[in-house]
């Protein structure tokens, strides 16, 4: 008899909890559930109910605390007495998914469909988890099973399929487009029957009320009323502390003001709310890069890659930072991975050129650089810059014939390209063909009267090869007039003045070159200092 009474009491308590839950009184429902569990700590149904309450409370943007860990704890306590419960494994997986622990979430979703092979929601969440990790080949078959077992409650699987089909490279294919739009139509058609889909849509629609705030904040930021924008977003965060976009927007305002530490704090708050938020990670990456904090930027990109291992752009950006940090081996590896992923030919061609440049300038591995440039050419044969880079790599290798051939091919495609004529002038000068080299530099200057490098290089020929000091100084001066931060031009002007015997003026010009070079690093500072010292020996 006591068991019957106890069961009846549990039903009454459960009914009261559900009534409070539906009425929006989650806090009171949680307190009642906790109180009931003190009297009956092994009641699995109550643990599940409390876990559900914590999970819903977690998604309430108007409260400031996160409750995922509490939800997981309650579900795990329920699991102790129901180890083979597909529902409990599903709920644990759901909480882990929102926490950003996708591998663990996938493990529980797999267990849930192992115990119930027809559980449509389990297949759907497994598909969604794989999609978030960009493991699309594993996502599609699980969507198919979610559709198979979901009956008419399939709005979410249809919509996920629509998104995945639209994200594929062949999305412009007419058949693919029709298929994607068909699933969008089915998602709308089955929406009234899919309670979870309606709930998710309702939550998204509730965010519409923030649109006027976003517009006002955007206007304030664009008109540089930063402090008013900060006040606007801060006040709204007090009212809706769980609404993630507010932290991103507030971080952006701080970043625009140069308050990077404040910006980082806001972006990290966004990640506290959602550990898988891509925008927050990207914003942190950009902010750390601006600070020159390459170590933290690398950590953020590694986290992005962990979540999206097939995104070539993340590998490319990480490679750029590793290169700046001096970790050439890792940078090259990341560039190669980005090229292998090959999101599109033109983009991959640019990355192959970048890899070639890194190999050429930093590793002095000219054969590997040439191979990278040739790969870039195969991907985008119409890019003139590839021929120029290829010619430069052949030149650095000492293979002047192939360098000349590369420049000649480039000129056939773009005879009016000043840069090609300038590079060709440099090549001919290196081969000792002075007259032809001068013609190429003069043509480069004719095509681009503001080409500072061409003026400087032509000046060096007149100074070192022809001994025409005054002519060389005129050319160096033109290079300086065009680019006042051109340390090499100042250095060469100093050399010309020293040869002319104007030692004091030469020393002044060398000092200018030294000052500029401390920022541009075009030359070896010691070489400039030696020139100054030797003037008065």
Helices and strands as residue ranges (DSSP letters): H 2-22, H 26-39, H 44-58, H 68-79, H 86-99, H 102-115, H 120-132, H 136-149, H 155-167, G 169-172, H 174-190, G 191-193, H 195-206, G 207-210, H 211-222, H 226-239, H 244-256, H 260-273, H 278-291, H 294-307, H 312-325, H 328-341, H 345-358, I 359-363, H 366-379, H 384-397, H 400-413, H 418-430, H 434-447, H 452-460, I 461-465, H 469-482, H 487-500, H 503-520, H 525-535
